[in-house]
Amino acid sequence: TRMAAANVKTFTDSNFDDEIKNGVTLVDFWAEWCGPCRRLAPAVDAIATEYDGRATVAKMNVDENPNVPGRFMIRGIPTLLIFKNGQLADQIVGLVPKEEITKKLDQQL
């Protein structure tokens, strides 16, 4: 397994609420067994690098952290959620082009 990029954070059920409190945060909900999640990972890594200092980019393993995905009724992965100052601002479901993610991210910045 490939490590996430250096500026991609790892969110868990326990740190999630604190981490999304301030600014714009993109959270990638994924799992090891999810093929499309693995194909989306390079785009998420690239966004983390491009938006460093402007937005937080994080990944959350749904197998290890059941509470938060349940709260946001995530049924399929990959799902990307965008938060602004702790509030859910947008969501993207499925494998989408990087440009679609950055366009939605830009709308919140």
Protein Blocks (a to p, Z undefined) as FASTA:
>chain_A
ZZddfklccddfklmmmmmmgojdddddddfklmklmmmmmmmmmmmmmmgojaccdddd
fklmmmlmmmnopabdcdddddeehiafbdcedjddfklmmmmmmmmZZ
